[in-house]
Amino acid sequence: MSNNAQEEFISNAKKEIKQKIKSETKVLEKLKKEKGELTNAIEGYDIYYHNLERFIIQSMQEFTQNEEDLPKYFKSHINGTYQEYVQIRQEGIKEMESLKKYINHCKREAKTNERTLKFYRSQYMDSDFFDECLPLVDLYQQKIELYNGNIELTVKTIEKLEKIVKKLEKWQ
């Protein structure tokens, strides 16, 4: 390869790396946002579950019903509230399915990013433009950590939703 061709190749590679850094930084920011949303969801579902427990206990006392009979009582006497809790249960089930798909997405992306990290790490160690590759190596490491962290948070979110759905098991 001539000197000009080699310089042009390196120049193009450096431009490509800069563009990749820019796009991967956007993905990283999106993952951080998703992490925050998952953290908030866990807290929100936990609060909702405790409020649901409180509602059930108060309803049992107010209407002199046991927990198993509450859904029948509400269906007969306060159908709007009954329908609300049926809907909440159904939405919880749908959300859990969606979160399971998100886990699979994160697992696939983490594996893809691990392969890409391995490539850029080798480029970083073996190339004339290793300084340009280093930020990409760091970005991919952060992305992999976030994907794995988001998987853990999603599992916790599903656990919180399962508690709510189970509590509303008879509300069908």
VENPE-V797051 format. One record per helix or strand. SS is the DSSP state (hx for helix, st for strand). FROM is the first residue (numbers start at 1). TO is the last residue. If there is no record, write none. Layout:
ss->SS from->FROM to->TO
ss->SS from->FROM to->TO
This chain:
ss->hx from->3 to->63
ss->hx from->67 to->77
ss->hx from->79 to->126
ss->hx from->130 to->167
